[in-house]
Amino acid sequence: MKKIYEKMMDYKRFAFILLALSAFLYAGVVIPAAGKTMVKEYLLMGSTAAVIIFAGVFFFQSTKLKKILAESEEGQQFLFKK
């Protein structure tokens, strides 16, 4: 159960880091710059969308593991001790 709890926390951290990365990528799309072409803008928008999708996958995995922990007696101890 401890491994599942650690995995759940790792997935949540990965998701938050990816959301922060997507904010920086989106800022690169919004802020005007000299020499920025449409290809670069589309690449930044596509990578922003991909990073947000990956963050959603990690949040989904974290929620799934949290549900597994909530269903077991030992897992509930890990969830509610912190």
N, C-alpha and C positions, 0 to 999 in steps of 0.2 A: 504494500500500500504506500510505503514511503516513496518508492520509485514512481508510482503513478502520480503522487502529489507533486513531486519534483518536476515531472514531465509537464503537468498541468501549468505550473508556475513558469516553466521555460517557454511553453507555447504562448502564454499571455505576454511575457516579456518580448518575445520575437514579434508578436503582433503590434505592440506599442512602438517598438523600434521601426518597424516597417511603416506604420502610420506617420511617424516623424519624418522618415525618409520621403514619403509621398508628399508631405507638405513642402519640403525643400525642392522636390522636382516640380511641383505645381508652381512654386514661386519662380522657377526658371522659365515657365511658360508665360506667366503674367508680366514679369518685369521686362520691359523693352530693352533690347541690346542691339548695338550696331553689328551688322554682319550675321544676324540670325536669319536663317532661311526657313521656308515652310517645312522642309524635310526635318530640320532640327526641332521645330515646334511640334510636329506630329510625332517624332520620336520621343520627345519629353512627355507628351500627353499619353502616348501608348504605354510608356514605362510607368507613368503615374497610375494608370488604370491597372496595370499588371501587379504593381506593388500593393495596391489596395485590395485586389482580389486575393493575393497571397496572405495579407493580414486577416482577411475574412476567414480564410481556410484555417489559419492558426487559432483564431477566436473560436471557430466551430469545434476544433479538436480539443481546445481547453474546456469548453462547455461539456463536451462528451465525457471527458475524463472526470470532470467535477461531478457529473451525474453518477458515474460509476462509484466514485468515492462516497457520495451521499447515500447510496444504496447499501453500503456495507457498514457494519458496526465499527470496525477498525478505521475505515476511511473517514467516518464522521469525526473521530478524534483528531485526525489531521486537519480537517477543515475548520473545526471550531476552536482549536487550541491557539490559533494565531489571530 
